[in-house]
Amino acid sequence: MRKLLVVGIGAGNPEHVTIQAINALNRADVLLIPVKGEEKAFLADLRRDICERYVSNPSSRIVEYAVPRRRSDGSYEGGVHDWHHAIAAIYENLLLTEVAENQIVALLVWGDPSLYDSTLRIVEHVRARGSVEFGIEVIPGITSIQALCASHAIPLNRIGLPVEITTGRRLAQEWPPGVDDIIVMLDGVEAYRTVESDDAEIYWGAYVGTPLEITLSGKIGEVREQIVETRRRAREANGWIMDTYLIRRNSSPEEGSGEQ
């Protein structure tokens, strides 16, 4: 039976790749690399760089595949659903045509497969289609959240306080109840502009972990417009933007003590 390795490769720095991930990539007969058009060629190039650096298995080969664009008309949920099923059809075809019955195939996943990545959901769509049988193994990777906190030299959480991970689309609708610390990912609407507390602290990063990394921090009221302009210039220069940020409200003395 075929085996699928879903390998987290970190947030963009080739040195984020773990020993476990390197060993997994070297077990694979086929390495799948997604290509998302010229504007995001940088992402495919980084995956190729990782393979060139770490894969020493002479019998392995790279297979690239084009990722379809997600339609923007209609509902967000409907667009994502259709997009996932279109990618599932591509995965199914690759498994059937590029991977022999007893071979291992690896998907190189940005960050970690469990955090705001849909690869595992899409793989389950492939399994549900019933045309190809395969086992699955997941190898964790360093996330953009970890890379963000490392770049700002801050802990993710305050002692005794929760952290919520959400999207820019949801933050733009409302601040999550019951928390003062939030991580925002997939923000295409610049939701930090909707935060009413100008005293809240923001730790922002774009392309974290990559050579293109940009970071800014401070009170939202003081750095908001600087982030807006920096983000605009970066997107114009690179053709795409991928940013993550942490917002902390009510910078009161920390409660509780102890370590985990």
C-alpha positions as CSV (number, residue, x, y, z in Angstrom):
1,M,0.0,0.0,0.0
2,R,1.2,3.5,-0.7
3,K,2.2,5.7,2.2
4,L,1.8,9.5,2.4
5,L,4.1,11.5,4.6
6,V,2.7,15.0,5.5
7,V,5.9,16.8,6.5
8,G,6.0,20.2,8.3
9,I,9.0,22.1,7.0
10,G,8.8,25.2,9.1
11,A,8.0,28.9,8.5
12,G,10.5,29.5,5.7
13,N,14.0,29.2,7.1
14,P,15.6,25.9,5.8
15,E,17.2,25.5,9.2
16,H,13.7,25.1,10.7
17,V,13.5,21.7,9.2
18,T,13.8,19.1,12.0
19,I,15.9,15.9,12.0
20,Q,12.6,13.9,12.0
21,A,11.5,15.8,8.9
22,I,14.8,15.3,7.1
23,N,14.7,11.6,7.8
24,A,11.1,11.5,6.5
25,L,12.0,13.3,3.3
26,N,14.8,10.8,2.7
27,R,12.4,7.9,3.1
28,A,10.2,9.2,0.3
29,D,10.3,7.9,-3.3
30,V,8.4,11.0,-4.5
31,L,8.5,14.5,-3.2
32,L,5.5,16.7,-4.1
33,I,6.1,20.4,-4.5
34,P,3.1,22.8,-5.0
35,V,3.5,25.6,-7.5
36,K,1.3,28.7,-7.0
37,G,2.2,30.8,-10.0
38,E,4.9,33.4,-10.6
39,E,4.0,35.7,-7.8
40,K,4.5,32.9,-5.2
41,A,7.4,31.2,-7.0
42,F,9.5,32.1,-3.9
43,L,7.5,29.4,-1.9
44,A,8.3,26.7,-4.4
45,D,11.9,27.8,-4.5
46,L,12.3,27.4,-0.8
47,R,10.9,23.9,-0.9
48,R,13.3,23.0,-3.7
49,D,16.1,24.5,-1.6
50,I,15.1,22.3,1.3
51,C,15.2,19.2,-0.9
52,E,18.6,20.1,-2.4
53,R,20.1,20.7,1.1
54,Y,18.7,17.7,2.9
55,V,17.6,14.9,0.6
56,S,20.4,12.5,-0.2
57,N,18.2,9.6,-1.3
58,P,19.4,9.0,-4.9
59,S,16.2,7.2,-5.9
60,S,13.8,10.0,-4.9
61,R,12.4,12.4,-7.4
62,I,10.5,15.7,-7.2
63,V,7.1,16.1,-8.8
64,E,5.7,19.5,-9.1
65,Y,2.0,20.3,-9.4
66,A,0.0,23.4,-10.0
67,V,-2.3,24.6,-7.2
68,P,-5.7,25.9,-8.6
69,R,-6.8,29.3,-7.5
70,R,-9.6,29.6,-5.0
71,R,-12.6,31.4,-6.5
72,S,-13.6,34.6,-4.8
73,D,-17.2,34.8,-5.9
74,G,-20.0,33.4,-3.7
75,S,-19.6,32.5,0.0
76,Y,-16.2,32.1,1.6
77,E,-17.1,28.7,2.9
78,G,-18.3,27.5,-0.4
79,G,-15.2,28.8,-2.2
80,V,-12.9,26.9,0.3
81,H,-15.0,23.7,0.0
82,D,-14.7,23.7,-3.8
83,W,-11.0,24.6,-3.7
84,H,-10.2,21.8,-1.3
85,H,-12.1,19.3,-3.5
86,A,-10.2,20.5,-6.6
87,I,-6.9,19.9,-4.8
88,A,-8.1,16.5,-3.6
89,A,-8.7,15.5,-7.2
90,I,-5.1,16.6,-8.0
91,Y,-3.7,14.6,-5.0
92,E,-5.7,11.5,-6.1
93,N,-4.3,11.7,-9.7
94,L,-0.8,12.1,-8.4
95,L,-1.0,9.1,-6.1
96,L,-2.4,7.0,-8.9
97,T,0.0,8.1,-11.7
98,E,3.2,9.1,-9.9
99,V,3.4,6.8,-6.9
100,A,3.7,3.0,-7.3
101,E,1.7,0.7,-5.0
102,N,4.5,0.1,-2.5
103,Q,6.1,3.6,-2.6
104,I,6.2,6.5,-0.2
105,V,5.3,10.0,-1.2
106,A,5.9,13.2,0.8
107,L,4.0,16.5,0.9
108,L,6.1,19.4,2.0
109,V,3.8,21.5,4.2
110,W,4.6,25.1,5.2
111,G,4.8,25.5,9.0
112,D,3.0,22.7,10.8
113,P,0.2,20.5,9.2
114,S,-2.0,21.0,12.3
115,L,-2.2,24.8,12.3
116,Y,-4.2,26.7,9.8
117,D,-3.2,24.4,7.0
118,S,-5.8,22.3,5.1
119,T,-3.6,19.5,3.8
120,L,-4.9,16.9,6.3
121,R,-8.5,17.8,5.5
122,I,-7.8,17.5,1.8
123,V,-6.1,14.2,2.3
124,E,-9.2,12.9,4.0
125,H,-11.2,14.0,1.0
126,V,-8.9,11.9,-1.2
127,R,-9.4,8.9,1.2
128,A,-13.2,9.4,1.0
129,R,-13.2,9.3,-2.8
130,G,-12.2,5.6,-2.5
131,S,-10.0,5.4,-5.6
132,V,-6.7,4.9,-3.9
133,E,-5.6,3.4,-0.6
134,F,-2.8,4.8,1.4
135,G,-1.4,5.1,4.9
136,I,-0.6,8.4,6.4
137,E,2.1,9.7,8.8
138,V,2.4,13.3,10.0
139,I,5.7,15.0,10.9
140,P,5.3,18.3,12.9
141,G,7.1,21.5,12.0
142,I,7.9,24.9,13.4
143,T,4.9,27.3,13.0
144,S,4.9,31.0,12.0
145,I,3.7,31.7,15.5
146,Q,6.9,30.2,17.0
147,A,8.9,32.1,14.4
148,L,7.1,35.4,15.2
149,C,7.7,35.1,18.9
150,A,11.3,34.2,18.4
151,S,11.9,37.2,16.1
152,H,10.4,39.5,18.7
153,A,12.1,37.6,21.6
154,I,8.8,37.3,23.5
155,P,6.9,34.5,25.1
156,L,3.7,33.5,23.5
157,N,1.6,33.6,26.6
158,R,1.5,35.7,29.8
159,I,1.5,33.7,33.0
160,G,-1.8,32.3,33.9
161,L,-3.6,33.9,30.8
162,P,-5.0,32.2,27.7
163,V,-4.1,32.9,24.1
164,E,-6.6,32.6,21.3
165,I,-5.6,31.9,17.7
166,T,-8.0,33.4,15.1
167,T,-8.2,34.8,11.6
168,G,-8.3,38.4,10.4
169,R,-11.8,37.9,9.1
170,R,-13.1,36.9,12.5
171,L,-11.2,39.6,14.4
172,A,-12.7,42.2,12.0
173,Q,-16.2,41.0,13.2
174,E,-15.4,41.1,16.9
175,W,-12.7,40.7,19.5
176,P,-12.9,37.2,20.8
177,P,-14.6,37.2,24.2
178,G,-12.8,36.1,27.4
179,V,-9.2,36.7,26.2
180,D,-6.9,39.6,26.0
181,D,-4.1,38.0,24.0
182,I,-4.8,36.9,20.4
183,I,-2.7,35.5,17.6
184,V,-4.1,36.5,14.2
185,M,-3.3,34.5,11.0
186,L,-4.6,34.7,7.4
187,D,-5.4,38.4,7.7
188,G,-6.4,39.7,4.2
189,V,-8.4,42.6,5.7
190,E,-5.9,44.3,8.0
191,A,-8.1,43.5,11.0
192,Y,-5.7,45.1,13.5
193,R,-7.1,48.5,12.2
194,T,-10.4,47.6,13.9
195,V,-8.9,47.2,17.4
196,E,-10.3,50.1,19.4
197,S,-7.7,50.0,22.3
198,D,-4.8,52.2,21.1
199,D,-2.9,51.1,24.2
200,A,-2.9,47.4,23.1
201,E,0.5,46.1,22.2
202,I,1.0,44.5,18.7
203,Y,3.9,42.3,17.6
204,W,3.6,42.0,13.8
205,G,5.7,40.1,11.3
206,A,5.6,39.4,7.6
207,Y,7.4,36.5,5.8
208,V,8.6,35.4,9.3
209,G,11.4,32.9,9.1
210,T,12.3,33.8,5.5
211,P,15.0,36.2,4.1
212,L,12.2,38.6,3.4
213,E,11.2,38.9,7.1
214,I,9.9,42.2,8.4
215,T,8.9,42.8,12.0
216,L,7.3,45.8,13.8
217,S,6.0,46.2,17.4
218,G,4.6,48.8,19.8
219,K,1.3,50.2,20.9
220,I,-1.3,49.8,18.1
221,G,-2.1,53.5,18.2
222,E,1.5,54.4,17.5
223,V,2.5,51.8,14.9
224,R,-0.8,51.0,13.1
225,E,-0.3,53.2,10.1
226,Q,3.4,52.2,9.9
227,I,2.3,48.5,9.6
228,V,-0.3,49.5,7.0
229,E,2.3,51.2,4.9
230,T,5.0,48.6,5.4
231,R,2.5,45.9,4.5
232,R,1.5,47.8,1.3
233,R,5.0,48.3,0.2
234,A,6.0,44.7,0.9
235,R,3.0,43.3,-1.1
236,E,3.8,45.6,-4.0
237,A,7.4,44.6,-4.0
238,N,6.9,40.8,-3.7
239,G,3.5,40.3,-5.3
240,W,2.1,38.6,-2.1
241,I,2.1,39.0,1.6
242,M,2.0,36.5,4.5
243,D,1.8,38.0,7.9
244,T,1.1,37.0,11.5
245,Y,0.7,39.0,14.6
246,L,0.1,38.9,18.4
247,I,-2.1,41.6,20.1
248,R,-2.1,42.0,23.9
249,R,-4.7,44.2,25.5
250,N,-4.6,45.5,29.1
251,S,-0.9,45.3,29.8
252,S,-1.5,44.9,33.5
253,P,0.8,43.0,35.9
254,E,0.8,39.3,35.2
255,E,-1.1,37.0,37.4
256,G,0.0,33.6,38.7
257,S,3.3,32.0,38.7
258,G,5.1,28.8,37.7
259,E,6.4,27.3,34.6
260,Q,5.3,24.6,32.2
